[in-house]
Structures are given as C-alpha cells and as structure tokens.
C-alpha cells in the first residue's frame, strides 16, 4: 500500500498538469476563411487546369470550399495540402 500511494499521487499530478496545458491553448483555427489548398498534380498545358491551379494558390476561402475546389481539380494528384494564411499546414 505504501508503494501504491506515491504512484497514484504521481499519476494524478501528471494528468492534472496535462489537462492544464490542454486548456491553456485558447486559440482555435478559423475554418471559415483564409484557407488555400494545393495538390501534387502534374503540370498541365490545358488553360483551364492552369487557371484552377492559380486560383487554388491565390484565392483564400473557407476550409471546406478550398478543399472542395482542390478535390474537384485534382486531376492525377495523390495529395491535397491545405494551409491557413498564417502558414499552418493541415
């Protein structure tokens, strides 16, 4: 019993500390604006594909709209990368 008590107290302190760190991150990512998504699709000589690639990289939208646009213009891509205007990649 003497060995179990310090172990329980130590474990409790770890959980309390971890919870404190989790609660202190009050910033949340805004999903409604400032998102751009890009694909790893190969280069295209078709003007509509070039325009779509340019629009993906230059026009910030909501996360949902940006991802939807990228997925519709994916062509032969295997990866879609989205980031916020503060360059956080998701």
NUMARVO-477918 format. One record per atom (N, C-alpha, C): atom name; residue number from 1; x, y, z. Coordinates in Angstrom, 2 decimals, padded with zeros to 5 digits. Example, Ala and Ser with C-alpha at 12.3 -4.5 7.8 and 13.67 -1.06 7.14 Angstrom:
+------+-----+---------+---------+---------+
: site : pos :      px :      py :      pz :
+------+-----+---------+---------+---------+
:    N :   1 :  013.19 : -005.69 :  007.80 :
:   CA :   1 :  012.30 : -004.50 :  007.80 :
:    C :   1 :  013.20 : -003.30 :  007.80 :
:    N :   2 :  012.85 : -002.25 :  007.08 :
:   CA :   2 :  013.67 : -001.06 :  007.14 :
:    C :   2 :  012.90 :  000.03 :  007.87 :
+------+-----+---------+---------+---------+
***
This chain:
+------+-----+---------+---------+---------+
: site : pos :      px :      py :      pz :
+------+-----+---------+---------+---------+
:    N :   1 :  000.82 : -001.19 :  000.00 :
:   CA :   1 :  000.00 :  000.00 :  000.00 :
:    C :   1 :  000.87 :  001.25 :  000.00 :
:    N :   2 :  002.04 :  001.19 :  000.67 :
:   CA :   2 :  002.91 :  002.35 :  000.74 :
:    C :   2 :  003.48 :  002.70 : -000.63 :
:    N :   3 :  003.67 :  001.72 : -001.50 :
:   CA :   3 :  004.22 :  001.97 : -002.83 :
:    C :   3 :  003.14 :  002.44 : -003.80 :
:    N :   4 :  001.92 :  002.06 : -003.55 :
:   CA :   4 :  000.82 :  002.42 : -004.45 :
:    C :   4 :  000.44 :  003.88 : -004.29 :
:    N :   5 :  000.43 :  004.41 : -003.09 :
:   CA :   5 :  000.02 :  005.80 : -002.84 :
:    C :   5 :  000.88 :  006.80 : -003.61 :
:    N :   6 :  002.21 :  006.74 : -003.54 :
:   CA :   6 :  003.01 :  007.70 : -004.33 :
:    C :   6 :  002.78 :  007.55 : -005.83 :
:    N :   7 :  002.56 :  006.32 : -006.27 :
:   CA :   7 :  002.30 :  006.10 : -007.68 :
:    C :   7 :  000.98 :  006.75 : -008.11 :
:    N :   8 : -000.05 :  006.60 : -007.29 :
:   CA :   8 : -001.34 :  007.23 : -007.60 :
:    C :   8 : -001.24 :  008.75 : -007.55 :
:    N :   9 : -000.53 :  009.28 : -006.59 :
:   CA :   9 : -000.37 :  010.73 : -006.48 :
:    C :   9 :  000.42 :  011.25 : -007.69 :
:    N :  10 :  001.48 :  010.57 : -008.05 :
:   CA :  10 :  002.27 :  010.98 : -009.21 :
:    C :  10 :  001.48 :  010.95 : -010.50 :
:    N :  11 :  000.71 :  009.89 : -010.69 :
:   CA :  11 : -000.12 :  009.77 : -011.89 :
:    C :  11 : -001.17 :  010.88 : -011.92 :
:    N :  12 : -001.77 :  011.17 : -010.78 :
:   CA :  12 : -002.77 :  012.24 : -010.71 :
:    C :  12 : -002.16 :  013.58 : -011.07 :
:    N :  13 : -000.97 :  013.85 : -010.57 :
:   CA :  13 : -000.31 :  015.12 : -010.89 :
:    C :  13 :  000.00 :  015.23 : -012.37 :
:    N :  14 :  000.39 :  014.14 : -012.98 :
:   CA :  14 :  000.66 :  014.15 : -014.43 :
:    C :  14 : -000.62 :  014.48 : -015.20 :
:    N :  15 : -001.73 :  013.85 : -014.84 :
:   CA :  15 : -003.00 :  014.13 : -015.52 :
:    C :  15 : -003.45 :  015.56 : -015.31 :
:    N :  16 : -003.29 :  016.08 : -014.12 :
:   CA :  16 : -003.68 :  017.46 : -013.83 :
:    C :  16 : -002.83 :  018.42 : -014.65 :
:    N :  17 : -001.55 :  018.18 : -014.72 :
:   CA :  17 : -000.64 :  019.03 : -015.49 :
:    C :  17 : -000.99 :  018.98 : -016.97 :
:    N :  18 : -001.22 :  017.80 : -017.49 :
:   CA :  18 : -001.56 :  017.65 : -018.91 :
:    C :  18 : -002.87 :  018.35 : -019.23 :
:    N :  19 : -003.83 :  018.25 : -018.36 :
:   CA :  19 : -005.12 :  018.92 : -018.56 :
:    C :  19 : -004.93 :  020.42 : -018.54 :
:    N :  20 : -004.09 :  020.92 : -017.67 :
:   CA :  20 : -003.81 :  022.35 : -017.62 :
:    C :  20 : -003.22 :  022.86 : -018.92 :
:    N :  21 : -002.30 :  022.12 : -019.52 :
:   CA :  21 : -001.73 :  022.53 : -020.79 :
:    C :  21 : -002.78 :  022.48 : -021.90 :
:    N :  22 : -003.62 :  021.49 : -021.89 :
:   CA :  22 : -004.64 :  021.37 : -022.93 :
:    C :  22 : -005.64 :  022.52 : -022.86 :
:    N :  23 : -006.01 :  022.94 : -021.66 :
:   CA :  23 : -006.98 :  024.01 : -021.50 :
:    C :  23 : -006.40 :  025.38 : -021.81 :
:    N :  24 : -005.09 :  025.53 : -021.68 :
:   CA :  24 : -004.48 :  026.84 : -021.87 :
:    C :  24 : -004.38 :  027.24 : -023.34 :
:    N :  25 : -004.56 :  026.32 : -024.25 :
:   CA :  25 : -004.49 :  026.66 : -025.67 :
:    C :  25 : -005.85 :  027.17 : -026.12 :
:    N :  26 : -006.09 :  028.45 : -025.90 :
:   CA :  26 : -007.40 :  029.03 : -026.17 :
:    C :  26 : -007.56 :  029.46 : -027.63 :
:    N :  27 : -006.51 :  029.41 : -028.42 :
:   CA :  27 : -006.64 :  029.80 : -029.82 :
:    C :  27 : -007.19 :  028.63 : -030.62 :
:    N :  28 : -008.09 :  028.94 : -031.51 :
:   CA :  28 : -008.64 :  027.90 : -032.37 :
:    C :  28 : -008.48 :  028.35 : -033.82 :
:    N :  29 : -008.43 :  027.41 : -034.70 :
:   CA :  29 : -008.26 :  027.70 : -036.11 :
:    C :  29 : -009.60 :  028.05 : -036.73 :
:    N :  30 : -009.65 :  029.19 : -037.39 :
:   CA :  30 : -010.87 :  029.64 : -038.06 :
:    C :  30 : -011.04 :  028.84 : -039.35 :
:    N :  31 : -012.10 :  028.09 : -039.44 :
:   CA :  31 : -012.33 :  027.27 : -040.63 :
:    C :  31 : -013.16 :  028.00 : -041.69 :
:    N :  32 : -013.57 :  029.23 : -041.41 :
:   CA :  32 : -014.45 :  029.95 : -042.31 :
:    C :  32 : -013.74 :  030.85 : -043.30 :
:    N :  33 : -012.43 :  031.09 : -043.12 :
:   CA :  33 : -011.74 :  031.98 : -044.05 :
:    C :  33 : -010.23 :  031.74 : -044.02 :
:    N :  34 : -009.56 :  032.32 : -045.01 :
:   CA :  34 : -008.09 :  032.33 : -045.11 :
:    C :  34 : -007.46 :  030.97 : -045.37 :
:    N :  35 : -008.11 :  030.10 : -046.09 :
:   CA :  35 : -007.56 :  028.78 : -046.41 :
:    C :  35 : -007.26 :  028.68 : -047.90 :
:    N :  36 : -006.11 :  028.09 : -048.21 :
:   CA :  36 : -005.79 :  027.71 : -049.58 :
:    C :  36 : -005.37 :  026.25 : -049.57 :
:    N :  37 : -005.72 :  025.56 : -050.61 :
:   CA :  37 : -005.34 :  024.15 : -050.75 :
:    C :  37 : -004.63 :  023.98 : -052.08 :
:    N :  38 : -003.69 :  023.09 : -052.11 :
:   CA :  38 : -002.97 :  022.78 : -053.34 :
:    C :  38 : -002.88 :  021.27 : -053.49 :
:    N :  39 : -002.60 :  020.84 : -054.70 :
:   CA :  39 : -002.48 :  019.42 : -054.97 :
:    C :  39 : -001.07 :  019.12 : -055.49 :
:    N :  40 : -000.75 :  017.87 : -055.52 :
:   CA :  40 :  000.53 :  017.47 : -056.12 :
:    C :  40 :  000.32 :  016.94 : -057.53 :
:    N :  41 : -000.71 :  017.45 : -058.20 :
:   CA :  41 : -000.99 :  017.03 : -059.58 :
:    C :  41 :  000.15 :  017.48 : -060.50 :
:    N :  42 :  000.37 :  016.72 : -061.54 :
:   CA :  42 :  001.41 :  017.07 : -062.50 :
:    C :  42 :  001.00 :  018.34 : -063.25 :
:    N :  43 :  001.98 :  019.00 : -063.84 :
:   CA :  43 :  001.72 :  020.21 : -064.60 :
:    C :  43 :  000.84 :  019.89 : -065.80 :
:    N :  44 :  000.05 :  020.85 : -066.18 :
:   CA :  44 : -000.85 :  020.66 : -067.30 :
:    C :  44 : -000.66 :  021.79 : -068.30 :
:    N :  45 : -000.86 :  021.49 : -069.56 :
:   CA :  45 : -000.79 :  022.52 : -070.59 :
:    C :  45 : -002.18 :  023.06 : -070.93 :
:    N :  46 : -003.21 :  022.49 : -070.33 :
:   CA :  46 : -004.59 :  022.93 : -070.56 :
:    C :  46 : -004.84 :  024.20 : -069.76 :
:    N :  47 : -005.36 :  025.23 : -070.44 :
:   CA :  47 : -005.51 :  026.53 : -069.77 :
:    C :  47 : -006.48 :  026.48 : -068.59 :
:    N :  48 : -007.53 :  025.69 : -068.67 :
:   CA :  48 : -008.47 :  025.61 : -067.54 :
:    C :  48 : -007.82 :  024.97 : -066.32 :
:    N :  49 : -006.93 :  024.00 : -066.54 :
:   CA :  49 : -006.19 :  023.39 : -065.43 :
:    C :  49 : -005.21 :  024.39 : -064.82 :
:    N :  50 : -004.53 :  025.16 : -065.67 :
:   CA :  50 : -003.61 :  026.18 : -065.17 :
:    C :  50 : -004.36 :  027.23 : -064.35 :
:    N :  51 : -005.52 :  027.65 : -064.85 :
:   CA :  51 : -006.33 :  028.64 : -064.14 :
:    C :  51 : -006.78 :  028.10 : -062.78 :
:    N :  52 : -007.18 :  026.85 : -062.74 :
:   CA :  52 : -007.60 :  026.23 : -061.48 :
:    C :  52 : -006.44 :  026.16 : -060.49 :
:    N :  53 : -005.27 :  025.79 : -060.96 :
:   CA :  53 : -004.10 :  025.74 : -060.09 :
:    C :  53 : -003.77 :  027.13 : -059.53 :
:    N :  54 : -003.87 :  028.13 : -060.38 :
:   CA :  54 : -003.60 :  029.51 : -059.94 :
:    C :  54 : -004.63 :  029.96 : -058.92 :
:    N :  55 : -005.89 :  029.66 : -059.18 :
:   CA :  55 : -006.96 :  030.05 : -058.26 :
:    C :  55 : -006.80 :  029.35 : -056.91 :
:    N :  56 : -006.39 :  028.08 : -056.93 :
:   CA :  56 : -006.17 :  027.35 : -055.67 :
:    C :  56 : -005.12 :  028.03 : -054.82 :
:    N :  57 : -004.05 :  028.47 : -055.44 :
:   CA :  57 : -002.92 :  029.02 : -054.67 :
:    C :  57 : -003.12 :  030.47 : -054.28 :
:    N :  58 : -003.97 :  031.21 : -054.98 :
:   CA :  58 : -004.06 :  032.64 : -054.73 :
:    C :  58 : -005.36 :  033.11 : -054.07 :
:    N :  59 : -006.40 :  032.32 : -054.12 :
:   CA :  59 : -007.69 :  032.76 : -053.59 :
:    C :  59 : -008.03 :  032.02 : -052.30 :
:    N :  60 : -007.92 :  032.72 : -051.19 :
:   CA :  60 : -008.24 :  032.13 : -049.89 :
:    C :  60 : -009.76 :  032.02 : -049.74 :
:    N :  61 : -010.18 :  030.89 : -049.18 :
:   CA :  61 : -011.61 :  030.60 : -049.00 :
:    C :  61 : -011.79 :  029.95 : -047.64 :
:    N :  62 : -013.00 :  029.49 : -047.38 :
:   CA :  62 : -013.20 :  028.69 : -046.17 :
:    C :  62 : -012.48 :  027.36 : -046.37 :
:    N :  63 : -012.20 :  026.67 : -045.30 :
:   CA :  63 : -011.51 :  025.39 : -045.39 :
:    C :  63 : -012.30 :  024.41 : -046.26 :
:    N :  64 : -013.59 :  024.38 : -046.08 :
:   CA :  64 : -014.43 :  023.46 : -046.85 :
:    C :  64 : -014.42 :  023.81 : -048.33 :
:    N :  65 : -014.57 :  025.09 : -048.66 :
:   CA :  65 : -014.57 :  025.50 : -050.06 :
:    C :  65 : -013.22 :  025.26 : -050.73 :
:    N :  66 : -012.15 :  025.56 : -050.02 :
:   CA :  66 : -010.81 :  025.38 : -050.58 :
:    C :  66 : -010.52 :  023.90 : -050.85 :
:    N :  67 : -010.87 :  023.04 : -049.89 :
:   CA :  67 : -010.63 :  021.61 : -050.09 :
:    C :  67 : -011.52 :  021.06 : -051.20 :
:    N :  68 : -012.77 :  021.50 : -051.24 :
:   CA :  68 : -013.69 :  021.04 : -052.29 :
:    C :  68 : -013.18 :  021.44 : -053.67 :
:    N :  69 : -012.72 :  022.68 : -053.80 :
:   CA :  69 : -012.19 :  023.14 : -055.09 :
:    C :  69 : -010.96 :  022.33 : -055.49 :
:    N :  70 : -010.07 :  022.09 : -054.53 :
:   CA :  70 : -008.86 :  021.31 : -054.83 :
:    C :  70 : -009.21 :  019.89 : -055.23 :
:    N :  71 : -010.17 :  019.28 : -054.55 :
:   CA :  71 : -010.53 :  017.90 : -054.89 :
:    C :  71 : -011.20 :  017.81 : -056.26 :
:    N :  72 : -011.94 :  018.83 : -056.65 :
:   CA :  72 : -012.57 :  018.83 : -057.97 :
:    C :  72 : -011.55 :  019.06 : -059.09 :
:    N :  73 : -010.43 :  019.67 : -058.76 :
:   CA :  73 : -009.40 :  019.97 : -059.75 :
:    C :  73 : -008.13 :  019.15 : -059.51 :
:    N :  74 : -008.29 :  017.98 : -058.99 :
:   CA :  74 : -007.18 :  017.15 : -058.58 :
:    C :  74 : -006.43 :  016.51 : -059.76 :
:    N :  75 : -007.09 :  016.26 : -060.83 :
:   CA :  75 : -006.55 :  015.55 : -061.98 :
:    C :  75 : -005.88 :  014.24 : -061.56 :
:    N :  76 : -004.56 :  014.18 : -061.56 :
:   CA :  76 : -003.86 :  012.94 : -061.23 :
:    C :  76 : -003.17 :  013.02 : -059.86 :
:    N :  77 : -003.68 :  013.87 : -058.98 :
:   CA :  77 : -003.00 :  014.07 : -057.70 :
:    C :  77 : -003.22 :  012.90 : -056.74 :
:    N :  78 : -002.32 :  012.79 : -055.79 :
:   CA :  78 : -002.44 :  011.79 : -054.73 :
:    C :  78 : -002.46 :  012.45 : -053.36 :
:    N :  79 : -002.34 :  013.80 : -053.35 :
:   CA :  79 : -002.27 :  014.51 : -052.08 :
:    C :  79 : -002.84 :  015.91 : -052.24 :
:    N :  80 : -003.63 :  016.33 : -051.25 :
:   CA :  80 : -004.12 :  017.71 : -051.17 :
:    C :  80 : -003.59 :  018.29 : -049.87 :
:    N :  81 : -002.94 :  019.44 : -049.96 :
:   CA :  81 : -002.39 :  020.10 : -048.78 :
:    C :  81 : -003.11 :  021.44 : -048.60 :
:    N :  82 : -003.62 :  021.66 : -047.40 :
:   CA :  82 : -004.32 :  022.91 : -047.10 :
:    C :  82 : -003.58 :  023.65 : -046.01 :
:    N :  83 : -003.58 :  024.97 : -046.10 :
:   CA :  83 : -002.95 :  025.79 : -045.08 :
:    C :  83 : -003.71 :  027.09 : -044.89 :
:    N :  84 : -003.55 :  027.66 : -043.71 :
:   CA :  84 : -004.16 :  028.94 : -043.40 :
:    C :  84 : -003.23 :  030.06 : -043.81 :
:    N :  85 : -003.71 :  031.28 : -043.75 :
:   CA :  85 : -002.88 :  032.41 : -044.14 :
:    C :  85 : -001.68 :  032.59 : -043.24 :
:    N :  86 : -001.71 :  032.00 : -042.04 :
:   CA :  86 : -000.54 :  032.07 : -041.16 :
:    C :  86 :  000.39 :  030.88 : -041.39 :
:    N :  87 :  000.19 :  030.18 : -042.51 :
:   CA :  87 :  001.05 :  029.07 : -042.96 :
:    C :  87 :  001.02 :  027.84 : -042.07 :
:    N :  88 : -000.07 :  027.62 : -041.38 :
:   CA :  88 : -000.23 :  026.36 : -040.64 :
:    C :  88 : -000.78 :  025.34 : -041.61 :
:    N :  89 : -000.06 :  024.27 : -041.83 :
:   CA :  89 : -000.45 :  023.24 : -042.79 :
:    C :  89 : -001.26 :  022.15 : -042.11 :
:    N :  90 : -002.32 :  021.69 : -042.82 :
:   CA :  90 : -003.20 :  020.63 : -042.30 :
:    C :  90 : -003.45 :  019.60 : -043.36 :
+------+-----+---------+---------+---------+
***
